Amino acid sequence: MRIPGLGGHHRQWSPAASSASSFSESTPKPARRFSGMEHPAHEYFRDRYRTARDALTRAIADLCESCRVPADLDPDRFAVLAMAVLDGLQTQWPYDPADHVAYLWELIERSGTS
Protein backbone atom coordinates (compact mmCIF):
# COMPACT_ATOMS: atom_id res chain seq x y z
CA MET A 1 0.00 0.00 0.00
CA ARG A 2 1.30 3.42 -0.97
CA ILE A 3 0.59 6.27 1.43
CA PRO A 4 0.72 9.66 -0.32
CA GLY A 5 3.33 12.08 0.96
CA LEU A 6 5.32 9.45 2.86
CA GLY A 7 7.98 8.99 0.22
CA GLY A 8 10.74 6.65 1.39
CA HIS A 9 11.00 8.07 4.91
CA HIS A 10 9.45 4.96 6.49
CA ARG A 11 12.64 3.05 5.67
CA GLN A 12 14.54 5.26 8.14
CA TRP A 13 12.20 4.23 10.97
CA SER A 14 12.67 0.49 10.56
CA PRO A 15 16.04 0.25 12.38
CA ALA A 16 14.72 2.23 15.35
CA ALA A 17 11.57 0.13 15.59
CA SER A 18 13.60 -3.06 15.29
CA SER A 19 15.96 -1.89 18.01
CA ALA A 20 13.08 -1.07 20.38
CA SER A 21 11.52 -4.47 19.70
CA SER A 22 14.82 -6.26 20.34
CA PHE A 23 15.24 -4.40 23.63
CA SER A 24 11.79 -5.50 24.82
CA GLU A 25 12.50 -9.11 23.88
CA SER A 26 15.89 -9.08 25.64
CA THR A 27 14.42 -7.64 28.85
CA PRO A 28 11.10 -9.48 29.28
CA LYS A 29 10.57 -8.80 33.00
CA PRO A 30 10.80 -4.96 32.78
CA ALA A 31 8.82 -5.02 29.54
CA ARG A 32 6.06 -7.07 31.19
CA ARG A 33 5.99 -4.73 34.19
CA PHE A 34 5.92 -1.61 31.97
CA SER A 35 3.14 -3.04 29.79
CA GLY A 36 0.91 -3.71 32.79
CA MET A 37 0.87 -7.48 32.22
CA GLU A 38 1.21 -8.04 35.97
CA HIS A 39 -1.58 -5.60 36.86
CA PRO A 40 -4.83 -7.06 38.30
CA ALA A 41 -6.88 -5.43 35.51
CA HIS A 42 -4.67 -6.85 32.76
CA GLU A 43 -7.18 -9.50 31.63
CA TYR A 44 -9.96 -6.91 31.31
CA PHE A 45 -7.87 -4.62 29.12
CA ARG A 46 -6.46 -7.54 27.11
CA ASP A 47 -10.00 -8.68 26.33
CA ARG A 48 -11.09 -5.12 25.56
CA TYR A 49 -8.19 -4.76 23.12
CA ARG A 50 -9.05 -8.07 21.42
CA THR A 51 -12.68 -7.02 21.03
CA ALA A 52 -11.69 -3.67 19.51
CA ARG A 53 -9.09 -5.31 17.25
CA ASP A 54 -11.61 -7.89 16.03
CA ALA A 55 -14.16 -5.14 15.26
CA LEU A 56 -11.55 -3.10 13.41
CA THR A 57 -10.40 -6.18 11.47
CA ARG A 58 -13.98 -6.81 10.33
CA ALA A 59 -14.42 -3.13 9.37
CA ILE A 60 -11.21 -3.17 7.30
CA ALA A 61 -12.25 -6.44 5.63
CA ASP A 62 -15.56 -4.78 4.69
CA LEU A 63 -13.67 -1.80 3.22
CA CYS A 64 -11.49 -4.22 1.21
CA GLU A 65 -14.56 -6.00 -0.14
CA SER A 66 -16.19 -2.69 -1.14
CA CYS A 67 -12.96 -1.57 -2.90
CA ARG A 68 -12.61 1.47 -0.64
CA VAL A 69 -9.09 0.35 0.34
CA PRO A 70 -6.64 -1.88 -1.56
CA ALA A 71 -8.00 -5.43 -1.84
CA ASP A 72 -4.65 -6.96 -0.87
CA LEU A 73 -4.53 -5.13 2.46
CA ASP A 74 -4.28 -7.66 5.32
CA PRO A 75 -7.17 -6.62 7.62
CA ASP A 76 -5.74 -8.22 10.77
CA ARG A 77 -2.22 -6.82 10.39
CA PHE A 78 -3.62 -3.43 9.46
CA ALA A 79 -5.85 -3.50 12.56
CA VAL A 80 -2.77 -3.99 14.76
CA LEU A 81 -1.02 -1.03 13.13
CA ALA A 82 -4.14 1.15 13.22
CA MET A 83 -4.65 0.41 16.93
CA ALA A 84 -1.06 1.47 17.61
CA VAL A 85 -1.51 4.68 15.60
CA LEU A 86 -4.81 5.42 17.34
CA ASP A 87 -3.16 4.89 20.76
CA GLY A 88 -0.42 7.31 19.74
CA LEU A 89 -2.93 9.88 18.48
CA GLN A 90 -4.80 9.64 21.77
CA THR A 91 -1.56 10.43 23.58
CA GLN A 92 -0.89 13.41 21.27
CA TRP A 93 -4.45 14.79 21.33
CA PRO A 94 -3.97 17.05 24.40
CA TYR A 95 -1.13 18.78 22.57
CA ASP A 96 -2.74 18.91 19.14
CA PRO A 97 -6.50 18.25 19.16
CA ALA A 98 -6.92 18.37 15.37
CA ASP A 99 -8.92 15.53 13.84
CA HIS A 100 -5.96 13.43 12.74
CA VAL A 101 -8.03 10.23 12.78
CA ALA A 102 -10.29 11.55 10.01
CA TYR A 103 -7.20 12.50 7.99
CA LEU A 104 -5.69 9.04 8.53
CA TRP A 105 -8.83 7.37 7.17
CA GLU A 106 -8.90 9.80 4.25
CA LEU A 107 -5.34 8.77 3.34
CA ILE A 108 -6.23 5.10 3.63
CA GLU A 109 -9.32 5.41 1.48
CA ARG A 110 -7.48 7.57 -1.06
CA SER A 111 -4.81 4.86 -1.37
CA GLY A 112 -7.53 2.45 -2.49
CA THR A 113 -8.56 4.66 -5.39
CA SER A 114 -5.17 5.18 -7.02
N, C-alpha and C positions, 0 to 999 in steps of 0.2 A: 504494500500500500504506500502510495506517495502522499506525503502531507505537504501542501503548498507552503512555500516560504521557509521550509526547514533546511533545504539544501543538503549538504553533506555533514552538517555540524553534529548530527547524532553520533557519528563515528568517533568523535572526540570524547563522548560521554562513556562509551563502552568500557575503557580501561578503569575509570573511576568506579563505575557500577560493579565491575567484576572484582575490584579490590575490596569494596565494601562487603560484597557477598562472601568473599574468601575469609575476611576478618570474622564475620558472624559464624561461619562454619568452623573456624579454628578456635573460637572461644564460645562454645555452646552454652555454658552455665551463665555468663553475663548476658549473652544474647537472650536467653530464655527469661532471665529476670527482667531485663529491659523491656521485653515484648509483653510482659504481663502474664506469661504462661503459668506462673506459679500463683497468680492471684485467685482468690475464691470465686470471682465472677468470670473467670476465663471461659468456662464452658458456655455461659450465656452469650458472651460476645463472639465466641467462635461460631456458635449456631446462627447468630444474627448475621454475621459476615457471610456464612454459607448461603443463607436464605437470600440475601441481597445479591450475592454473586450469581446464584441460580436464576434469579429474576432478570438480572442484567444480561446473562447469557441467552436466555430465551428472547429478550427484546432485540439483541443484536442478531440472533438467528432470523427473527422476523424481518429485520431490516435487510439482511442478506437476501432473503427470499423475495422481497419486494423490490430488489435492485436499487435500494436507496444507499447502500454501501457496497463495496466490492464483494462479489459472490465468493471469492476465495479467502475472505477474512475468517479466521478461526474464532468463533464466538466466545469460546471458553477462555482462550488465551487473551483475547481482547478485553474480556470482562475483568480479568486480573489486573491488566494494565490500567484500564479505566478506573477501577476502584482505587488504585494507588494514586492516580492523578487527582481523582475527586477528593481523596484524603488530603493530598497536598494543597489543593485549592481551598479546602476548608480551613487549613492552617493559615493560609495567606489572606483569607477573606477579611480579617480585622484590619489588615494593612492596606488592602486594595479591594474594596467591595464591588468592583465591576462584575458584570455577569459573564465571567470567563467560561462557565459551563456551557452556556448557550453558544458561545463562539467555538468551543471545542467540538460540539455536535455539528455546528455549521461546517467546520473543516472536514469532519468525518463524512458527512453527507456529500459535500462537494467532491471529495475524493472518489466517490462512487459514480459520479457523473462524467468524469474525464477519462 
